[in-house]
Amino acid sequence: MTFRFTVVALGFAVLAALGTARAAQAPQKDYLSALEADKIRDAETPNERITLFLTFAEDRLKKIQYEMEHPSQNNHAEMINGLLNAYVGCVDDAADLIQLGIEKQQNVRKGVDLMAARTKDFLAALQKVPTTGPDAEMYKDNLTDAIEGTQDASKEAQEAKKNVAPPPIRRKQ
């Protein structure tokens, strides 16, 4: 009887330990693939993370453009919605990293410059997405959110250019 109780108690302890270990892991963003999440995690500097998030956002925009040119037979609007949400998530995370870097007085100048440059291109691409058509009503709200999010990120990048610490100046000796 005590042997059976010990085995059952040990089994519960192992299951509890596995559950705790899974809960302790960092949650993965639902719009990033496992490989993308690993790349973000492995990036050492905020500039590298910002660059990765903006690269992933650009990838989502290219997928949106491809989906518009070659609409899938099934779930076209849902796919566009998912890609728009993923795009906004990437841009928002890049903007959050810039703000966090400024608060911590980290060197995020390259990330700020990249955000300012790329958001202009992103905005132009988003404005080309058609807002009329049979499925447009299903993704129109998310498209509006994506455009607004991009405009906000662009404004924040312009303001951040003023707040970022200037680059170090080497003096001749």
C-alpha positions in Angstrom: 0.0 0.0 0.0 2.8 2.5 0.9 4.7 1.5 -2.2 1.7 2.3 -4.4 1.1 5.6 -2.6 4.8 6.5 -3.1 4.6 5.8 -6.8 1.4 7.9 -7.2 2.9 10.8 -5.2 6.1 10.7 -7.2 4.0 10.7 -10.4 2.1 13.8 -9.3 5.4 15.5 -8.3 6.8 14.9 -11.7 3.7 16.3 -13.4 3.7 19.3 -11.2 7.4 20.0 -12.0 6.7 19.7 -15.7 3.8 22.1 -15.5 5.9 24.6 -13.5 8.7 24.4 -16.0 6.4 25.1 -18.9 4.8 28.1 -17.1 8.3 29.5 -16.4 9.2 29.6 -20.1 8.8 33.0 -21.9 5.5 33.2 -23.8 5.8 33.2 -27.5 4.1 35.9 -29.5 1.3 34.3 -31.5 2.2 36.2 -34.7 5.9 35.0 -34.7 7.0 31.6 -35.8 9.2 29.5 -33.5 12.3 30.4 -35.7 11.5 34.1 -35.6 11.0 34.0 -31.8 14.4 32.3 -31.5 16.0 35.0 -33.6 14.5 37.7 -31.4 15.6 35.9 -28.3 19.1 35.4 -29.6 19.6 39.1 -30.6 22.0 40.7 -28.3 21.2 44.4 -28.7 18.0 46.4 -28.9 19.0 47.6 -32.4 19.2 44.0 -33.6 15.8 43.2 -32.1 14.3 46.3 -33.7 15.8 45.4 -37.1 14.4 41.9 -36.8 10.9 43.1 -35.9 10.9 45.5 -38.8 12.1 42.7 -41.1 9.3 40.5 -40.0 6.8 43.3 -40.5 8.1 43.8 -44.1 7.7 40.1 -44.6 4.1 40.2 -43.5 3.5 43.2 -45.9 5.0 41.2 -48.8 2.7 38.3 -47.9 -0.3 40.7 -47.9 0.7 42.0 -51.3 1.1 38.5 -52.7 -2.3 37.4 -51.2 -3.9 40.4 -52.9 -2.4 39.6 -56.3 -3.1 35.9 -55.9 -6.2 35.5 -53.7 -6.6 32.1 -52.1 -9.8 30.2 -52.7 -10.4 29.6 -49.1 -10.2 32.0 -46.2 -8.8 34.9 -48.1 -10.1 37.6 -45.8 -9.1 35.7 -42.7 -5.6 35.3 -44.1 -5.4 39.1 -44.8 -6.7 39.7 -41.2 -4.1 37.5 -39.7 -1.3 39.0 -41.7 -2.4 42.5 -40.8 -2.5 41.7 -37.1 0.9 40.1 -37.3 2.3 43.2 -39.1 0.9 45.5 -36.5 2.3 43.3 -33.7 5.8 43.5 -35.2 5.7 47.3 -35.7 4.3 47.8 -32.2 7.0 45.6 -30.7 9.7 47.5 -32.5 8.2 50.8 -31.3 8.1 49.5 -27.8 11.7 48.4 -27.9 12.7 51.9 -29.1 10.8 53.5 -26.2 12.3 51.0 -23.7 15.8 51.7 -25.1 15.3 55.4 -24.7 14.1 55.0 -21.1 17.1 52.8 -20.3 19.4 55.2 -22.2 20.6 52.5 -24.5 22.0 53.2 -28.0 19.0 52.7 -30.2 19.9 55.3 -32.8 20.2 52.8 -35.7 16.8 51.3 -34.7 15.2 54.7 -34.6 16.6 55.7 -38.0 15.5 52.4 -39.5 12.0 52.8 -38.0 11.7 56.3 -39.5 12.8 55.1 -42.9 10.8 51.9 -43.1 7.5 53.1 -41.8 7.2 55.5 -44.8 7.6 52.5 -47.1 5.2 50.5 -45.0 2.6 53.2 -45.0 2.8 53.5 -48.8 2.3 49.7 -49.2 -0.6 49.6 -46.8 -2.4 52.4 -48.6 -2.2 50.4 -51.8 -4.3 47.6 -50.2 -7.8 47.8 -51.8 -10.6 48.8 -49.5 -13.3 47.8 -51.9 -14.3 44.4 -53.1 -16.1 41.3 -51.9 -13.9 40.6 -48.9 -12.7 44.1 -48.1 -15.3 44.7 -45.4 -13.9 41.8 -43.4 -10.4 43.2 -43.2 -11.1 46.9 -43.5 -11.0 47.6 -39.8 -7.7 45.8 -39.3 -6.2 47.7 -42.3 -7.3 51.0 -40.7 -5.6 49.9 -37.5 -2.5 48.9 -39.4 -2.3 52.3 -41.1 -2.9 54.1 -37.8 -0.3 52.0 -36.0 2.3 52.7 -38.7 1.6 56.4 -38.6 1.9 56.3 -34.8 5.2 54.4 -35.0 6.5 56.9 -37.6 5.6 59.8 -35.3 7.2 58.1 -32.3 10.4 57.5 -34.4 10.6 61.2 -35.4 10.2 62.2 -31.7 12.6 59.6 -30.6 15.3 61.0 -33.0 15.2 64.1 -30.8 15.4 62.2 -27.5 18.0 59.6 -28.4 21.4 60.3 -27.0 23.8 61.7 -29.6 26.5 59.4 -30.9 29.8 59.6 -29.1 32.3 62.0 -30.6 35.9 60.9 -30.9 38.3 63.7 -30.1 41.7 63.8 -31.5 44.5 63.5 -29.1 
